[in-house]
Amino acid sequence: MANLPACTLVVTAEIDTSVEDEWNKWYDEVHLPEALACPGVLAGRRYCTAKPASQTDHGAKSTSATRTYLALYELAGPEALDTPEFQNMRGWYQFAPHIKSQTCVYVAREA
């Protein structure tokens, strides 16, 4: 277990299909390189759902045809999120009207 990062940032986003190509280009060419250049960010990977996602809301199950994107960032520690470089990264503002849902979770490895 010594190879696990001290902290992981997990980000998910459902993006309208009308801007999906633009979103992927921006994420791959701008956002991900900027994130990986921040001190304390050790690695980052992107994933995308391969089939409709299952959702449960108050016991009611449904599926979503919208693709969900997942980014996992390995961090040296939670302080990586507080660096000026990380704080000044370009955000998703240009895509805000097209994001159906988004989550951002910071998890730390147990000692």
VEXGUDREN-401528 format. One record per residue (C-alpha): residue number from 1; residue in three letters; x, y, z. Coordinates in steps of 0.001 Angstrom, whole numbers, plus 524288, in hexadecimal, padded with zeros to 5 digits. Layout:
# VEXGUDREN-401528
<r num="NUM" residu="ALA" x="X" y="Y" z="Z"/>
...
END
This chain:
# VEXGUDREN-401528
<r num="1" residu="MET" x="80000" y="80000" z="80000"/>
<r num="2" residu="ALA" x="80BDA" y="80905" z="8008F"/>
<r num="3" residu="ASN" x="80A1F" y="80C78" z="7F220"/>
<r num="4" residu="LEU" x="7FCD2" y="812CA" z="7F43C"/>
<r num="5" residu="PRO" x="7FC8C" y="821AB" z="7F3BF"/>
<r num="6" residu="ALA" x="7FA42" y="828D2" z="80097"/>
<r num="7" residu="CYS" x="7EE7B" y="82FB1" z="7FAD4"/>
<r num="8" residu="THR" x="7E5E6" y="82E28" z="7EED3"/>
<r num="9" residu="LEU" x="7DD25" y="83821" z="7E85A"/>
<r num="10" residu="VAL" x="7D17F" y="831DC" z="7E194"/>
<r num="11" residu="VAL" x="7C9C5" y="83A49" z="7D802"/>
<r num="12" residu="THR" x="7BE01" y="8361A" z="7CFFA"/>
<r num="13" residu="ALA" x="7B64A" y="83DCE" z="7C5FD"/>
<r num="14" residu="GLU" x="7AADB" y="83B2E" z="7BCEC"/>
<r num="15" residu="ILE" x="7AC39" y="843C2" z="7B0E2"/>
<r num="16" residu="ASP" x="7A1E3" y="84721" z="7A6B5"/>
<r num="17" residu="THR" x="7A4D9" y="83FFE" z="79A23"/>
<r num="18" residu="SER" x="7A424" y="84CE3" z="792AB"/>
<r num="19" residu="VAL" x="7B145" y="85126" z="79876"/>
<r num="20" residu="GLU" x="7B78A" y="843F4" z="79B0F"/>
<r num="21" residu="ASP" x="7C1F0" y="84513" z="79066"/>
<r num="22" residu="GLU" x="7C59C" y="852DA" z="794B9"/>
<r num="23" residu="TRP" x="7C5CE" y="84E5F" z="7A305"/>
<r num="24" residu="ASN" x="7CEFA" y="84303" z="7A014"/>
<r num="25" residu="LYS" x="7D83B" y="84B94" z="79826"/>
<r num="26" residu="TRP" x="7D8D2" y="855D3" z="7A2F5"/>
<r num="27" residu="TYR" x="7DA81" y="84B97" z="7ADAC"/>
<r num="28" residu="ASP" x="7E52D" y="84407" z="7A690"/>
<r num="29" residu="GLU" x="7ECB9" y="84FB4" z="7A129"/>
<r num="30" residu="VAL" x="7EAE8" y="85A19" z="7ABB2"/>
<r num="31" residu="HIS" x="7E550" y="855A3" z="7B8A6"/>
<r num="32" residu="LEU" x="7EC21" y="8489A" z="7BACB"/>
<r num="33" residu="PRO" x="7F9C1" y="84DD5" z="7B74E"/>
<r num="34" residu="GLU" x="7F7A8" y="85977" z="7C05D"/>
<r num="35" residu="ALA" x="7F35C" y="85086" z="7CB6B"/>
<r num="36" residu="LEU" x="7FEFA" y="84777" z="7C98F"/>
<r num="37" residu="ALA" x="8084B" y="85325" z="7CA11"/>
<r num="38" residu="CYS" x="803A0" y="85706" z="7D7B0"/>
<r num="39" residu="PRO" x="80C93" y="8540D" z="7E33B"/>
<r num="40" residu="GLY" x="8080B" y="84815" z="7EA90"/>
<r num="41" residu="VAL" x="80008" y="84294" z="7DF4D"/>
<r num="42" residu="LEU" x="806C9" y="835A2" z="7DCB8"/>
<r num="43" residu="ALA" x="7FE3C" y="83000" z="7D1F9"/>
<r num="44" residu="GLY" x="7F126" y="83187" z="7CB58"/>
<r num="45" residu="ARG" x="7E8BF" y="828B9" z="7C2FC"/>
<r num="46" residu="ARG" x="7DBCF" y="82A62" z="7BC02"/>
<r num="47" residu="TYR" x="7D141" y="8205B" z="7B9B9"/>
<r num="48" residu="CYS" x="7C3FB" y="8205E" z="7B33B"/>
<r num="49" residu="THR" x="7B847" y="81781" z="7B504"/>
<r num="50" residu="ALA" x="7B79A" y="80CCD" z="7AAEB"/>
<r num="51" residu="LYS" x="7A8F8" y="80A7B" z="7AC47"/>
<r num="52" residu="PRO" x="79D3D" y="8116B" z="7B274"/>
<r num="53" residu="ALA" x="79F65" y="814BE" z="7C0BA"/>
<r num="54" residu="SER" x="7964E" y="80F5C" z="7CB14"/>
<r num="55" residu="GLN" x="790E1" y="81970" z="7D483"/>
<r num="56" residu="THR" x="788F8" y="8184C" z="7E0FA"/>
<r num="57" residu="ASP" x="781B2" y="823E6" z="7E6A6"/>
<r num="58" residu="HIS" x="7799B" y="821A6" z="7F2E7"/>
<r num="59" residu="GLY" x="77840" y="8133D" z="7EF91"/>
<r num="60" residu="ALA" x="77431" y="8157B" z="7E165"/>
<r num="61" residu="LYS" x="77D9D" y="80F9F" z="7D791"/>
<r num="62" residu="SER" x="78002" y="814F2" z="7C9FA"/>
<r num="63" residu="THR" x="78A8A" y="81580" z="7BFA2"/>
<r num="64" residu="SER" x="790C4" y="820FE" z="7B8C9"/>
<r num="65" residu="ALA" x="79500" y="820DA" z="7AA9F"/>
<r num="66" residu="THR" x="79DA7" y="82CA9" z="7AD43"/>
<r num="67" residu="ARG" x="7ABC8" y="82890" z="7AE82"/>
<r num="68" residu="THR" x="7B207" y="82AD3" z="7BBAD"/>
<r num="69" residu="TYR" x="7C042" y="82EEA" z="7BC21"/>
<r num="70" residu="LEU" x="7C8D5" y="82B42" z="7C7A8"/>
<r num="71" residu="ALA" x="7D607" y="83134" z="7CAE0"/>
<r num="72" residu="LEU" x="7DEE2" y="82BA3" z="7D56E"/>
<r num="73" residu="TYR" x="7EA1C" y="833EF" z="7DA46"/>
<r num="74" residu="GLU" x="7F466" y="82E13" z="7E335"/>
<r num="75" residu="LEU" x="7F93B" y="83854" z="7ECD1"/>
<r num="76" residu="ALA" x="804F6" y="838B3" z="7F5EC"/>
<r num="77" residu="GLY" x="7FB85" y="83DA8" z="8004A"/>
<r num="78" residu="PRO" x="7EFD7" y="8468D" z="80220"/>
<r num="79" residu="GLU" x="7F8C2" y="8527C" z="80214"/>
<r num="80" residu="ALA" x="7FA4D" y="850C1" z="7F350"/>
<r num="81" residu="LEU" x="7EC84" y="8563D" z="7F1F2"/>
<r num="82" residu="ASP" x="7F072" y="862C4" z="7F8E7"/>
<r num="83" residu="THR" x="7FC11" y="8668D" z="7F06B"/>
<r num="84" residu="PRO" x="7FACA" y="8731E" z="7E878"/>
<r num="85" residu="GLU" x="7FCE3" y="86B30" z="7DC0F"/>
<r num="86" residu="PHE" x="7F186" y="8621F" z="7DF07"/>
<r num="87" residu="GLN" x="7E8C6" y="86D4A" z="7E365"/>
<r num="88" residu="ASN" x="7EBA9" y="87510" z="7D6FB"/>
<r num="89" residu="MET" x="7E8DF" y="86A30" z="7CD34"/>
<r num="90" residu="ARG" x="7DED7" y="86D8E" z="7C300"/>
<r num="91" residu="GLY" x="7D1A4" y="8689E" z="7C73B"/>
<r num="92" residu="TRP" x="7C60D" y="8633D" z="7C01A"/>
<r num="93" residu="TYR" x="7BF16" y="87052" z="7BF2F"/>
<r num="94" residu="GLN" x="7BD84" y="86F91" z="7B05E"/>
<r num="95" residu="PHE" x="7B6AE" y="8626B" z="7B1CF"/>
<r num="96" residu="ALA" x="7AE66" y="86582" z="7BDDB"/>
<r num="97" residu="PRO" x="7A173" y="8666C" z="7B66A"/>
<r num="98" residu="HIS" x="7A43F" y="85914" z="7B046"/>
<r num="99" residu="ILE" x="7A7DC" y="8517A" z="7BC90"/>
<r num="100" residu="LYS" x="79C3C" y="84941" z="7C0BD"/>
<r num="101" residu="SER" x="7A2B0" y="844B9" z="7CD5F"/>
<r num="102" residu="GLN" x="7AFF4" y="84556" z="7D3B0"/>
<r num="103" residu="THR" x="7B64B" y="83FEA" z="7DFED"/>
<r num="104" residu="CYS" x="7C366" y="842C8" z="7E613"/>
<r num="105" residu="VAL" x="7C837" y="83A1E" z="7F12C"/>
<r num="106" residu="TYR" x="7D527" y="83A73" z="7F875"/>
<r num="107" residu="VAL" x="7D8EC" y="82DBF" z="7FEEB"/>
<r num="108" residu="ALA" x="7E4B3" y="82AF6" z="8076E"/>
<r num="109" residu="ARG" x="7EB24" y="81DF0" z="809CF"/>
<r num="110" residu="GLU" x="7E925" y="81893" z="8175E"/>
<r num="111" residu="ALA" x="7F56E" y="81776" z="81F77"/>
END
